[in-house]
Amino acid sequence: MKQRDTVAIVGVGLIGGSIGMALRARGLARHVVGIGRRAGSLRTARQMGAVTRTTLDLARGVAHADLVIVCTPVGRIAADVRAAALACRAGALITDVGSTKAEIVASLEGELPRQTRFVGSHPLAGGERSGPAAATADLLVDRAVIVTPTVATRDDDYTAVAAFWNSLGARVVRMSPANHDRVLAATSHLPHLAASALAAATPEDDLPLVAGGWLDTTRVASGDAELWRQIFSSNRSNVLTALARYEGVLASLRHALEQGDEAKLVEILAEAKRRRDLPANDLPANPDYSWSQGNDRPPSH
């Protein structure tokens, strides 16, 4: 991808900071403007080399950008996209990194000035750490980024957003906003709920004796509580559906234990192991989404 003159990043935390560092490391932008609400975080972003300049003023920060990436919490993304659209140059392209898509995309469809365009995105990267100090230039390498165009999205806008993510080393998958939220409820949002429930259910007096399994399973429970509240609220119906399916499996496990049905217990555990151990090459094709740029399978894990 050719070098852009100015890219603006609204919210220079883990994801935004990593995008900025990748842009600069790969020489993909002459100027990377970091926009935030706290001077201290922006100072850290500059020290990390994620941005070339910073500002607390969103309108000023996006004024000369031809690409704007909104990396704020889910509850603020739509408002930040609207503010950016009103202030950025004609023809600017805007995307985001929100963990939910349907609510955000629906609230913006047909609501932005004609001279700007928005295409939703969601990088499947990150972790329990937050802030620009946790950012790395290779965070997105070989990671999936879901791009969620609608029937109103121009083909060249989708292509431009997909090419941007590919230029950072990511693999792009195209999905509708609704399918994104359905799938991510099972693969991302439910795991966080389950990890949080396990951590909350562990007696505090027993914590000095937790083993590696507890630490591995509850790792994501260290994520920001308010950020995850917003995600669960935005994708409530899909998360409830995924939770009901999970509760059904838990009920089967409980029943097997209560009845001493060791064969059923082994059956459930073996199926869980089979799915967890599936290599990327053996994953079934899903008609609801397709990988772009010639990548015909999900990235390896």
Backbone torsions as a table, in degrees:
resi	resn	phi	psi	omega
1	MET	NA	136.3	-178.8
2	LYS	-68.8	156.6	-177.9
3	GLN	-66.9	131.5	173.9
4	ARG	-87.2	154.5	178.0
5	ASP	-75.0	-54.3	-175.7
6	THR	-137.8	126.2	172.4
7	VAL	-116.9	131.3	178.6
8	ALA	-108.5	135.0	178.8
9	ILE	-118.3	115.6	179.6
10	VAL	-93.7	106.6	-176.0
11	GLY	97.0	90.0	-173.8
12	VAL	-100.8	67.8	175.7
13	GLY	-97.5	-142.1	-179.2
14	LEU	-59.6	-53.3	-177.6
15	ILE	-72.4	-50.4	-179.7
16	GLY	-60.5	-41.3	178.4
17	GLY	-65.6	-38.7	178.9
18	SER	-67.5	-37.5	176.0
19	ILE	-62.1	-45.4	179.8
20	GLY	-62.3	-43.0	179.4
21	MET	-64.5	-38.7	178.6
22	ALA	-67.1	-41.5	178.2
23	LEU	-58.7	-44.4	-177.1
24	ARG	-73.8	-39.7	-179.7
25	ALA	-64.8	-32.3	-177.4
26	ARG	-96.2	2.5	178.3
27	GLY	64.1	36.3	-174.3
28	LEU	-94.7	-6.6	178.9
29	ALA	-150.5	136.3	177.3
30	ARG	-70.9	-41.1	-178.4
31	HIS	-128.2	132.6	174.8
32	VAL	-122.1	112.5	-175.7
33	VAL	-98.6	123.8	176.9
34	GLY	-97.8	128.2	-177.2
35	ILE	-120.7	129.2	-178.6
36	GLY	-152.2	-173.2	-177.9
37	ARG	-111.9	-10.6	-178.4
38	ARG	-126.8	123.5	-177.9
39	ALA	-60.8	-35.2	-178.5
40	GLY	-63.9	-42.5	178.9
41	SER	-66.1	-39.1	179.0
42	LEU	-67.0	-36.3	177.1
43	ARG	-63.6	-41.4	177.2
44	THR	-62.7	-40.9	179.2
45	ALA	-60.9	-39.8	177.1
46	ARG	-66.2	-43.1	-178.9
47	GLN	-64.7	-32.2	179.2
48	MET	-77.7	-11.7	-178.5
49	GLY	81.9	19.5	-178.5
50	ALA	-79.2	-24.1	-175.6
51	VAL	-140.5	160.4	176.6
52	THR	-96.7	-25.2	172.9
53	ARG	-154.5	163.1	-175.7
54	THR	-135.5	161.2	176.4
55	THR	-158.4	151.3	173.6
56	LEU	-90.2	-6.3	-176.1
57	ASP	-100.7	107.0	-176.6
58	LEU	-60.3	-46.4	-178.1
59	ALA	-59.3	-43.0	179.2
60	ARG	-68.1	-37.5	-176.6
61	GLY	-67.1	-34.6	-176.9
62	VAL	-94.7	-3.2	-169.4
63	ALA	-55.2	-37.3	-175.6
64	HIS	-110.6	8.9	-176.0
65	ALA	-81.9	141.7	171.4
66	ASP	-99.0	-9.8	173.9
67	LEU	-139.8	130.4	178.9
68	VAL	-123.5	128.1	176.2
69	ILE	-114.4	118.4	-179.2
70	VAL	-93.1	115.6	-174.1
71	CYS	-119.9	33.5	179.6
72	THR	-90.3	169.6	179.0
73	PRO	-58.2	153.6	-175.1
74	VAL	-50.3	-40.6	-177.5
75	GLY	-67.6	-15.3	-178.2
76	ARG	-109.6	-9.7	-170.3
77	ILE	-59.8	-49.5	-175.9
78	ALA	-58.9	-44.6	-180.0
79	ALA	-65.1	-38.9	179.8
80	ASP	-69.8	-36.1	175.8
81	VAL	-64.2	-43.6	179.0
82	ARG	-60.8	-44.5	-179.9
83	ALA	-63.6	-41.5	178.8
84	ALA	-65.4	-40.9	-178.1
85	ALA	-62.9	-32.7	179.9
86	LEU	-75.2	-21.8	-172.9
87	ALA	-110.0	-19.2	-174.2
88	CYS	-83.5	169.0	-175.4
89	ARG	-69.5	156.4	177.2
90	ALA	-59.8	135.3	179.7
91	GLY	88.3	-2.1	-179.6
92	ALA	-66.0	147.6	178.5
93	LEU	-108.4	134.1	-178.3
94	ILE	-121.3	135.6	171.1
95	THR	-136.0	177.6	-178.3
96	ASP	-140.1	-176.3	178.5
97	VAL	-130.2	23.0	-173.5
98	GLY	-62.7	143.9	-179.1
99	SER	-78.3	-10.2	169.8
100	THR	-124.8	156.5	-172.5
101	LYS	-129.3	-42.1	-170.4
102	ALA	-58.6	-48.4	-177.9
103	GLU	-64.4	-43.2	-178.9
104	ILE	-65.4	-49.9	-177.0
105	VAL	-63.4	-42.4	-178.8
106	ALA	-63.4	-37.1	-178.2
107	SER	-72.5	-18.3	-178.0
108	LEU	-103.1	-19.3	-175.8
109	GLU	-59.1	118.9	178.7
110	GLY	75.6	5.9	-175.8
111	GLU	-106.0	-3.6	-176.1
112	LEU	-99.4	156.2	175.6
113	PRO	-55.5	146.0	-175.1
114	ARG	-62.2	-24.7	-175.5
115	GLN	-81.5	-3.9	177.9
116	THR	-118.8	157.0	-179.3
117	ARG	-133.6	142.8	179.6
118	PHE	-125.2	132.4	173.5
119	VAL	-131.6	123.6	-176.8
120	GLY	-72.9	147.9	178.0
121	SER	-141.7	160.5	174.2
122	HIS	-151.4	102.4	174.6
123	PRO	-72.4	130.1	177.4
124	LEU	-89.8	70.9	-177.8
125	ALA	-147.3	172.8	179.9
126	GLY	113.6	-159.9	-177.3
127	GLY	176.3	-163.7	-176.6
128	GLU	-77.3	-18.9	177.1
129	ARG	-79.2	151.2	-178.7
130	SER	-136.7	169.3	177.2
131	GLY	91.3	159.1	-177.1
132	PRO	-64.7	-23.9	180.0
133	ALA	-66.3	-21.1	179.8
134	ALA	-91.2	-3.2	-174.7
135	ALA	-71.2	148.8	175.7
136	THR	-139.9	149.1	-177.2
137	ALA	-69.8	-19.3	-177.0
138	ASP	-108.0	17.5	-176.6
139	LEU	-57.5	-35.7	-174.2
140	LEU	-95.4	-1.6	-177.4
141	VAL	-64.8	124.7	179.7
142	ASP	62.1	21.7	175.1
143	ARG	-104.0	151.9	178.9
144	ALA	-79.2	138.9	169.0
145	VAL	-123.8	121.5	178.7
146	ILE	-89.3	127.7	176.3
147	VAL	-112.4	133.0	-168.7
148	THR	-121.8	73.9	176.4
149	PRO	-70.3	163.1	174.8
150	THR	-119.3	-178.2	179.0
151	VAL	-64.2	-20.2	180.0
152	ALA	-88.2	-6.5	-177.1
153	THR	-78.2	131.3	176.0
154	ARG	-71.1	142.3	-178.9
155	ASP	-58.6	-39.5	-177.5
156	ASP	-70.8	-26.6	176.3
157	ASP	-71.1	-42.9	175.6
158	TYR	-60.1	-45.6	-178.5
159	THR	-60.2	-40.8	-179.2
160	ALA	-66.3	-41.8	179.3
161	VAL	-67.6	-43.5	177.9
162	ALA	-60.6	-42.8	-179.8
163	ALA	-63.9	-35.9	177.7
164	PHE	-60.8	-49.5	-179.0
165	TRP	-66.1	-39.3	176.8
166	ASN	-60.4	-35.8	-178.3
167	SER	-66.6	-19.0	177.5
168	LEU	-92.3	4.0	178.0
169	GLY	96.5	2.4	-178.0
170	ALA	-86.3	162.3	172.2
171	ARG	-106.1	132.8	-172.8
172	VAL	-103.1	134.7	173.3
173	VAL	-121.3	135.8	-179.1
174	ARG	-97.2	126.2	178.6
175	MET	-143.2	157.2	171.5
176	SER	-73.8	155.1	177.1
177	PRO	-56.5	-39.9	-178.4
178	ALA	-66.2	-44.2	179.1
179	ASN	-66.4	-37.4	175.1
180	HIS	-54.4	-50.7	-175.2
181	ASP	-67.5	-34.7	178.2
182	ARG	-65.2	-47.2	-177.8
183	VAL	-69.1	-45.4	-176.4
184	LEU	-68.2	-24.6	174.2
185	ALA	-58.6	-38.9	-178.8
186	ALA	-82.1	-38.0	-170.7
187	THR	-95.2	-15.1	-177.2
188	SER	-131.7	-50.0	-172.6
189	HIS	-74.5	-45.6	176.0
190	LEU	-61.0	-44.0	177.3
191	PRO	-55.7	-36.2	178.6
192	HIS	-68.7	-41.6	176.0
193	LEU	-58.9	-46.8	-177.6
194	ALA	-63.7	-42.7	179.0
195	ALA	-63.7	-41.4	179.8
196	SER	-66.2	-40.6	179.0
197	ALA	-63.4	-42.9	179.2
198	LEU	-63.2	-44.8	179.3
199	ALA	-62.5	-43.5	-178.1
200	ALA	-69.1	-26.8	-177.5
201	ALA	-85.3	-8.6	-178.2
202	THR	-83.7	122.2	178.9
203	PRO	-56.0	133.7	-176.1
204	GLU	-60.5	-33.7	179.9
205	ASP	-65.8	-20.7	-178.6
206	ASP	-90.3	-7.6	-174.4
207	LEU	-59.9	-32.7	177.8
208	PRO	-61.6	-15.0	-176.4
209	LEU	-109.6	14.5	179.1
210	VAL	-67.1	146.4	-179.2
211	ALA	-106.1	-175.4	-176.4
212	GLY	-60.7	-35.2	179.6
213	GLY	-61.0	-42.4	178.0
214	TRP	-65.0	-44.0	-178.8
215	LEU	-64.6	-42.2	179.3
216	ASP	-65.5	-44.0	-174.5
217	THR	-71.9	-31.3	-175.9
218	THR	-99.6	5.4	-174.8
219	ARG	-51.3	-48.0	-174.6
220	VAL	-71.0	-13.7	177.5
221	ALA	-65.2	-12.4	176.7
222	SER	-79.1	-1.3	179.4
223	GLY	-66.8	163.6	-177.5
224	ASP	-63.8	123.8	-174.5
225	ALA	-64.1	-42.5	-178.1
226	GLU	-67.9	-39.4	177.5
227	LEU	-59.8	-44.9	-178.5
228	TRP	-72.4	-30.5	173.3
229	ARG	-58.2	-43.4	179.5
230	GLN	-63.4	-40.9	179.5
231	ILE	-63.8	-48.4	-179.5
232	PHE	-61.9	-40.2	-179.7
233	SER	-66.3	-41.0	-178.0
234	SER	-68.5	-28.7	-175.9
235	ASN	-119.5	35.3	-170.2
236	ARG	-54.7	-50.8	-173.3
237	SER	-64.2	-41.6	179.0
238	ASN	-68.5	-37.6	178.6
239	VAL	-66.2	-39.4	178.1
240	LEU	-63.9	-38.7	176.9
241	THR	-63.7	-45.5	178.5
242	ALA	-64.7	-38.5	179.7
243	LEU	-65.1	-39.1	178.5
244	ALA	-63.1	-40.8	178.5
245	ARG	-63.8	-41.7	178.9
246	TYR	-64.7	-43.3	178.8
247	GLU	-61.8	-33.5	177.2
248	GLY	-63.4	-41.5	178.1
249	VAL	-67.8	-42.0	177.5
250	LEU	-59.9	-40.9	179.0
251	ALA	-62.8	-39.2	177.9
252	SER	-65.4	-40.7	176.8
253	LEU	-63.5	-43.7	179.5
254	ARG	-61.7	-45.1	-179.3
255	HIS	-62.3	-41.4	179.2
256	ALA	-62.3	-40.4	178.6
257	LEU	-67.7	-44.5	-179.1
258	GLU	-61.7	-39.0	-176.3
259	GLN	-88.9	-2.6	-176.6
260	GLY	65.0	29.0	-177.9
261	ASP	-86.1	85.1	-175.0
262	GLU	-69.7	-29.9	178.6
263	ALA	-64.7	-42.8	179.0
264	LYS	-66.9	-39.3	179.0
265	LEU	-60.5	-46.6	178.9
266	VAL	-64.4	-38.6	179.6
267	GLU	-58.9	-46.3	-179.2
268	ILE	-67.8	-44.8	-179.6
269	LEU	-63.6	-39.1	-179.9
270	ALA	-67.5	-39.3	178.0
271	GLU	-66.2	-38.4	176.7
272	ALA	-62.3	-44.0	179.1
273	LYS	-63.4	-41.0	-179.0
274	ARG	-59.7	-46.5	-178.3
275	ARG	-68.0	-40.4	-179.6
276	ARG	-65.4	-33.4	-174.8
277	ASP	-92.0	-0.4	-179.3
278	LEU	-59.4	124.4	174.0
279	PRO	-71.8	157.4	-177.4
280	ALA	-57.2	-35.6	-177.5
281	ASN	-65.5	-22.2	-176.4
282	ASP	-98.4	-0.3	-178.7
283	LEU	-68.7	136.9	-177.3
284	PRO	-69.2	150.0	175.7
285	ALA	-69.4	142.9	179.4
286	ASN	-120.1	120.6	-177.3
287	PRO	-69.5	-11.0	-177.6
288	ASP	-79.6	-12.1	178.9
289	TYR	-152.3	159.9	-178.6
290	SER	-142.1	142.9	-179.6
291	TRP	-85.3	138.1	-176.9
292	SER	-99.6	176.3	176.6
293	GLN	57.7	34.0	174.7
294	GLY	78.3	0.2	178.2
295	ASN	-85.6	107.8	-173.0
296	ASP	-98.4	11.7	174.9
297	ARG	-150.0	158.5	177.5
298	PRO	-62.1	158.1	177.4
299	PRO	-64.0	152.8	177.9
300	SER	-70.5	155.3	-176.7
301	HIS	-105.4	NA	NA
